[in-house]
Amino acid sequence: MSYGYSQRIVEANRSAPEDLLGVALGRVCITKDVPVTRVAETIGVSRETIYNWFSGIYEPHPSLHLAINEFISYLNKRK
């Protein structure tokens, strides 16, 4: 099933600095086709916040870094 991230989000993610945690999260989610609603619910923030992280507009609060890194790790273990 494809959740089809918009071309705008994909391009913004590609052009954002790869060392940002939110951008790294976006790259994994886009590649693995994880719905943004699932990401938002898992992390406990809004879909808009997730899109802003994916685009590099904002960075996640440090209190969320552990949860995000664990989610990225979980997604990377999936096929």
C-alpha positions in Angstrom: 0.0 0.0 0.0 1.4 3.4 -0.9 0.7 6.4 1.4 2.2 8.7 -1.3 4.0 11.5 0.3 3.6 14.6 -1.8 6.3 15.6 -4.2 6.7 18.8 -2.2 7.5 16.9 1.0 9.8 14.5 -0.8 11.8 17.3 -2.4 11.9 19.3 0.8 13.2 16.3 2.6 15.8 15.6 -0.1 17.1 19.2 0.0 17.2 19.5 3.8 20.4 18.9 5.8 20.7 15.2 6.4 22.2 15.6 9.9 18.9 16.9 11.3 17.0 14.2 13.2 13.6 15.1 11.8 15.0 14.9 8.3 16.5 11.5 9.0 13.2 10.4 10.3 11.5 11.7 7.2 13.9 9.8 4.9 13.2 6.5 6.6 9.5 7.1 6.7 9.3 8.1 3.0 11.5 5.2 1.9 9.6 2.7 4.0 6.2 4.3 3.1 5.1 4.8 6.7 2.0 6.9 6.9 2.5 10.3 8.6 -0.5 9.6 10.8 1.3 6.6 12.3 4.5 8.5 12.8 2.6 11.4 14.6 0.7 9.0 16.8 3.8 7.0 17.7 5.8 10.1 18.6 2.9 12.0 20.1 2.8 15.1 18.0 0.7 16.5 15.2 1.0 15.5 11.5 1.9 19.1 10.7 4.8 18.9 13.2 6.0 15.7 11.5 5.9 17.4 8.0 7.9 20.3 9.4 10.5 18.0 10.8 10.7 16.0 7.5 11.2 19.3 5.6 13.9 20.6 8.1 11.8 23.6 9.0 11.9 22.6 12.7 13.8 20.1 14.7 12.3 17.8 17.3 12.5 18.8 21.0 15.4 17.0 22.7 12.9 15.3 25.0 11.6 13.4 21.9 15.0 12.3 20.5 15.1 8.9 22.2 11.6 8.0 21.0 12.4 9.1 17.5 15.7 7.2 17.4 13.9 4.1 18.6 11.3 4.5 15.9 13.9 5.0 13.2 15.7 1.9 14.5 12.5 -0.1 14.5 11.7 1.0 10.9 15.2 0.2 9.7 14.8 -3.4 10.9 11.6 -3.8 8.8 11.8 -5.1 5.3 
